[in-house]
């Protein structure tokens, strides 16, 4: 089992590899400021989807669960 620090480090590395520095920062900021149930989201995830499709689905679910302003 790896430590929490190692998980965070590896997570940031993966994010920056696939999203780039700026988009990875945006992703982290989004997760920190909005409620998000990763487990619930991940259970309905189709493994054949591209990263872009996964991102679009996550944004759709976020908007669907966000109360209207």
C-alpha positions in Angstrom: 0.0 0.0 0.0 1.4 3.4 -0.9 1.1 6.6 1.2 -1.3 9.4 0.7 1.5 11.6 -0.5 2.5 9.1 -3.1 -1.1 8.8 -4.3 -1.3 12.6 -4.6 2.0 12.8 -6.5 1.1 10.1 -8.9 -2.3 11.6 -9.5 -0.9 15.0 -10.3 1.6 13.4 -12.7 -1.2 11.5 -14.5 -3.3 14.7 -14.7 -0.5 16.8 -16.1 0.5 14.1 -18.6 -3.0 13.9 -20.1 -4.4 17.4 -19.5 -1.3 19.6 -19.4 -0.3 21.8 -16.5 -3.0 24.4 -16.9 -6.0 22.0 -17.4 -4.7 19.8 -14.5 -4.8 22.9 -12.2 -8.3 23.7 -13.4 -9.4 20.1 -12.8 -8.0 20.2 -9.2 -9.7 23.6 -8.6 -13.0 22.2 -9.8 -12.9 19.2 -7.6 -12.0 21.3 -4.6 -14.7 23.9 -5.0 -17.7 21.7 -6.0 -19.2 18.6 -4.4 -18.3 15.6 -6.4 -18.9 11.9 -5.6 -16.2 10.1 -7.5 -17.4 6.6 -6.5 -20.9 7.3 -7.8 -19.6 8.8 -11.0 -17.1 6.1 -11.6 -19.6 3.2 -11.2 -21.5 4.4 -14.3 -18.3 5.0 -16.4 -17.9 3.1 -19.6 -14.2 2.1 -20.0 -14.4 2.5 -23.8 -14.9 6.2 -23.6 -12.1 8.6 -24.5 -10.7 11.1 -21.9 -12.7 13.9 -23.7 -15.9 11.9 -23.5 -15.3 11.1 -19.8 -14.7 14.8 -19.1 -17.9 15.7 -21.0 -19.9 13.2 -19.0 -18.5 14.4 -15.7 -19.4 18.0 -16.6 -22.9 16.9 -17.6 -23.4 15.1 -14.3 -22.1 18.1 -12.3 -24.5 20.5 -14.0 -27.4 18.1 -13.5 -26.8 17.9 -9.7 -26.0 21.6 -9.3 -29.0 23.6 -8.0 -30.1 26.4 -10.3 -28.8 29.8 -9.5 
